[in-house]
């Protein structure tokens, strides 16, 4: 077994409003059998979520990883890290000094996978469709700074923004901005089921059992025109019910590569192994985990209760007992490796302290112990989540100030219940839509926040988010720092930890070190068999 550590550039720098152009096309990748990739992501269609693969609805890392292979966007996040680059576009950039007018010119000869020509009107249709449908997943909020979309001829698209937004190029790289064919997608209705049609590097066919995808087969799209270089002809994504089953399949050679979510024990075992025919790739990760609160619920409505929980939780112990060296304690919703990060929670609360927590509750007149249930999903973030919540429960109950119980639920039931406001406190993970501090704050704090949280701070919504988006230098943004301080004080969320990301691949698979970028985007086009670059 060999271990490879991929070091990506630090995600610190400027979001520069400059024009960029990039060429390239699909190439290579016609040798060998399908590369089989294992995942524990489950793709289920239900009454509550009938359209899991519609770009106007999908908003989790698993479904986005399907869409990124199949639905083309104007911009794309790069192989490892850095500024977004033109993809369906030939060039894009701000055309005014205020970052409120953004223009893209499409590549010549773009086609959907069925041969239909792609024009600027299709881009406008796709963006306007997502904004109009306003799916309850909340993904449309990524496009909230768009005022109108204008087209000029067949190839030019102009976005008129309602406020300056230096992050806008990143937003055009996310699947909600994916270009779809008006012949396949209705203007005002989501497309139910698992069919996906686009102009990306692959087409996809799914095998479905009991309304759940068992297997998705990605085939190289011969009509694709973009900057990505496709290094294989076919990839099969196979869903497993748990990480143990997935690991056994890799050992037996039934799959060639496995990604999220491996267990901490699996990663440690692979890391310590010598010899063998499996490589473990460790990469910097921008995934975070956090607790979220329904601030209208009686048990946690008092800010003092939420502050007391923040004062008691020992992140160092939590990480040590559950994840070891595979994660780090996190003291802000913004990861430590992202420009604009501030250690807001440690600045506010210092080290864990039961006595200080007791003081907060006493001052607010709260009777203890406070009874509360922590909810978590049993199957979306891996089997270690249960152990994580056992540790949180033990820490809070040991204080004598809380009477905590925990409850696990499968993802397909967890999400609808959370959105319906049925949980007082629940645990979630966040994989960034793009690597910028805005994406760790605005989705949770802006109007139409994706958690459907009742928490609202008018200064954040009206002033601080717009102000932060006007700032191209993210390293010295006072608005970003202030938002993090407000979160630490009001505690609508408690950040817990920041994790690394891993891929394990058999040694005849090339490109596995590039199969995930810094935003946990699965880049299947990077994979090859037996032949390196």
Secondary structure in CASP SS format (residue, H / E / C, confidence):
PFRMAT SS
TARGET T0000
AUTHOR 0000-0000-0000
METHOD secondary structure of the structure
MODEL  1
X C 1.00
X E 1.00
X E 1.00
X E 1.00
X E 1.00
X E 1.00
X C 1.00
X C 1.00
X C 1.00
X C 1.00
X E 1.00
X C 1.00
X C 1.00
X E 1.00
X C 1.00
X C 1.00
X C 1.00
X C 1.00
X C 1.00
X E 1.00
X E 1.00
X C 1.00
X C 1.00
X C 1.00
X C 1.00
X C 1.00
X C 1.00
X C 1.00
X C 1.00
X C 1.00
X C 1.00
X C 1.00
X C 1.00
X C 1.00
X E 1.00
X E 1.00
X E 1.00
X E 1.00
X E 1.00
X C 1.00
X C 1.00
X C 1.00
X C 1.00
X E 1.00
X C 1.00
X C 1.00
X C 1.00
X C 1.00
X C 1.00
X C 1.00
X C 1.00
X C 1.00
X C 1.00
X C 1.00
X C 1.00
X C 1.00
X C 1.00
X C 1.00
X C 1.00
X C 1.00
X H 1.00
X H 1.00
X H 1.00
X H 1.00
X H 1.00
X H 1.00
X H 1.00
X H 1.00
X H 1.00
X H 1.00
X C 1.00
X C 1.00
X C 1.00
X C 1.00
X E 1.00
X E 1.00
X C 1.00
X C 1.00
X C 1.00
X C 1.00
X C 1.00
X C 1.00
X C 1.00
X C 1.00
X E 1.00
X E 1.00
X C 1.00
X C 1.00
X E 1.00
X E 1.00
X E 1.00
X E 1.00
X E 1.00
X E 1.00
X C 1.00
X C 1.00
X C 1.00
X C 1.00
X C 1.00
X C 1.00
X E 1.00
X E 1.00
X E 1.00
X E 1.00
X E 1.00
X E 1.00
X C 1.00
X C 1.00
X C 1.00
X C 1.00
X E 1.00
X C 1.00
X C 1.00
X C 1.00
X C 1.00
X C 1.00
X E 1.00
X C 1.00
X C 1.00
X H 1.00
X H 1.00
X H 1.00
X H 1.00
X H 1.00
X H 1.00
X H 1.00
X H 1.00
X H 1.00
X H 1.00
X H 1.00
X H 1.00
X H 1.00
X H 1.00
X C 1.00
X C 1.00
X C 1.00
X C 1.00
X C 1.00
X H 1.00
X H 1.00
X H 1.00
X H 1.00
X H 1.00
X C 1.00
X C 1.00
X E 1.00
X E 1.00
X E 1.00
X E 1.00
X E 1.00
X E 1.00
X E 1.00
X C 1.00
X C 1.00
X C 1.00
X E 1.00
X E 1.00
X E 1.00
X E 1.00
X E 1.00
X E 1.00
X C 1.00
X C 1.00
X C 1.00
X C 1.00
X C 1.00
X C 1.00
X H 1.00
X H 1.00
X H 1.00
X H 1.00
X C 1.00
X C 1.00
X C 1.00
X H 1.00
X H 1.00
X H 1.00
X C 1.00
X C 1.00
X C 1.00
X C 1.00
X C 1.00
X C 1.00
X C 1.00
X C 1.00
X C 1.00
X C 1.00
X C 1.00
X C 1.00
X C 1.00
X C 1.00
X C 1.00
X C 1.00
X C 1.00
X C 1.00
X C 1.00
X C 1.00
X C 1.00
X C 1.00
X C 1.00
X C 1.00
X E 1.00
X E 1.00
X E 1.00
X E 1.00
X E 1.00
X E 1.00
X E 1.00
X E 1.00
X C 1.00
X C 1.00
X E 1.00
X E 1.00
X E 1.00
X E 1.00
X E 1.00
X E 1.00
X E 1.00
X E 1.00
X E 1.00
X C 1.00
X C 1.00
X C 1.00
X C 1.00
X C 1.00
X C 1.00
X C 1.00
X C 1.00
X C 1.00
X C 1.00
X C 1.00
X C 1.00
X C 1.00
X E 1.00
X E 1.00
X E 1.00
X E 1.00
X E 1.00
X E 1.00
X C 1.00
X C 1.00
X C 1.00
X H 1.00
X H 1.00
X H 1.00
X H 1.00
X H 1.00
X H 1.00
X H 1.00
X H 1.00
X H 1.00
X H 1.00
X C 1.00
X C 1.00
X C 1.00
X C 1.00
X E 1.00
X E 1.00
X C 1.00
X C 1.00
X C 1.00
X C 1.00
X C 1.00
X H 1.00
X H 1.00
X H 1.00
X H 1.00
X H 1.00
X H 1.00
X H 1.00
X H 1.00
X H 1.00
X C 1.00
X C 1.00
X C 1.00
X C 1.00
X C 1.00
X E 1.00
X E 1.00
X E 1.00
X E 1.00
X E 1.00
X E 1.00
X E 1.00
X E 1.00
X E 1.00
X E 1.00
X E 1.00
X E 1.00
X E 1.00
X E 1.00
X E 1.00
X E 1.00
X C 1.00
X C 1.00
X C 1.00
X C 1.00
X H 1.00
X H 1.00
X H 1.00
X C 1.00
X C 1.00
X H 1.00
X H 1.00
X H 1.00
X H 1.00
X H 1.00
X H 1.00
X H 1.00
X H 1.00
X H 1.00
X H 1.00
X C 1.00
X C 1.00
X H 1.00
X H 1.00
X H 1.00
X H 1.00
X H 1.00
X H 1.00
X H 1.00
X H 1.00
X C 1.00
X H 1.00
X H 1.00
X H 1.00
X E 1.00
X E 1.00
X E 1.00
X C 1.00
X C 1.00
X C 1.00
X C 1.00
X C 1.00
X C 1.00
X C 1.00
X C 1.00
X E 1.00
X C 1.00
X C 1.00
X C 1.00
X C 1.00
X C 1.00
X H 1.00
X H 1.00
X H 1.00
X H 1.00
X H 1.00
X H 1.00
X C 1.00
X C 1.00
X C 1.00
X C 1.00
X H 1.00
X H 1.00
X H 1.00
X H 1.00
X H 1.00
X H 1.00
X H 1.00
X H 1.00
X H 1.00
X H 1.00
X C 1.00
X C 1.00
X C 1.00
X C 1.00
X C 1.00
X C 1.00
X E 1.00
X E 1.00
X E 1.00
X E 1.00
X E 1.00
X E 1.00
X E 1.00
X E 1.00
X C 1.00
X C 1.00
X C 1.00
X C 1.00
X C 1.00
X C 1.00
X H 1.00
X H 1.00
X H 1.00
X H 1.00
X H 1.00
X H 1.00
X H 1.00
X H 1.00
X H 1.00
X H 1.00
X H 1.00
X H 1.00
X H 1.00
X H 1.00
X H 1.00
X C 1.00
X C 1.00
X C 1.00
X E 1.00
X E 1.00
X E 1.00
X E 1.00
X E 1.00
X E 1.00
X E 1.00
X E 1.00
X C 1.00
X H 1.00
X H 1.00
X H 1.00
X H 1.00
X H 1.00
X H 1.00
X H 1.00
X H 1.00
X H 1.00
X C 1.00
X C 1.00
X C 1.00
X C 1.00
X C 1.00
X E 1.00
X E 1.00
X E 1.00
X E 1.00
X E 1.00
X E 1.00
X C 1.00
X C 1.00
X C 1.00
X C 1.00
X C 1.00
X C 1.00
X H 1.00
X H 1.00
X H 1.00
X H 1.00
X C 1.00
X H 1.00
X H 1.00
X H 1.00
X H 1.00
X C 1.00
X C 1.00
X C 1.00
X C 1.00
X C 1.00
X C 1.00
X C 1.00
X C 1.00
X C 1.00
X C 1.00
X C 1.00
X C 1.00
X H 1.00
X H 1.00
X H 1.00
X H 1.00
X H 1.00
X H 1.00
X H 1.00
X H 1.00
X H 1.00
X H 1.00
X H 1.00
X H 1.00
X C 1.00
X C 1.00
X C 1.00
X E 1.00
X H 1.00
X H 1.00
X H 1.00
X C 1.00
X H 1.00
X H 1.00
X H 1.00
X H 1.00
X H 1.00
X H 1.00
X H 1.00
X H 1.00
X H 1.00
X H 1.00
X H 1.00
X H 1.00
X H 1.00
X C 1.00
X C 1.00
X E 1.00
X E 1.00
X E 1.00
X E 1.00
X E 1.00
X E 1.00
X E 1.00
X E 1.00
X E 1.00
X E 1.00
X E 1.00
X E 1.00
X E 1.00
X E 1.00
X C 1.00
X C 1.00
X E 1.00
X E 1.00
X C 1.00
X H 1.00
X H 1.00
X H 1.00
X C 1.00
X E 1.00
X C 1.00
X C 1.00
X C 1.00
X C 1.00
X C 1.00
X E 1.00
X C 1.00
X H 1.00
X H 1.00
X H 1.00
X C 1.00
X E 1.00
X E 1.00
X C 1.00
X C 1.00
X C 1.00
X C 1.00
END
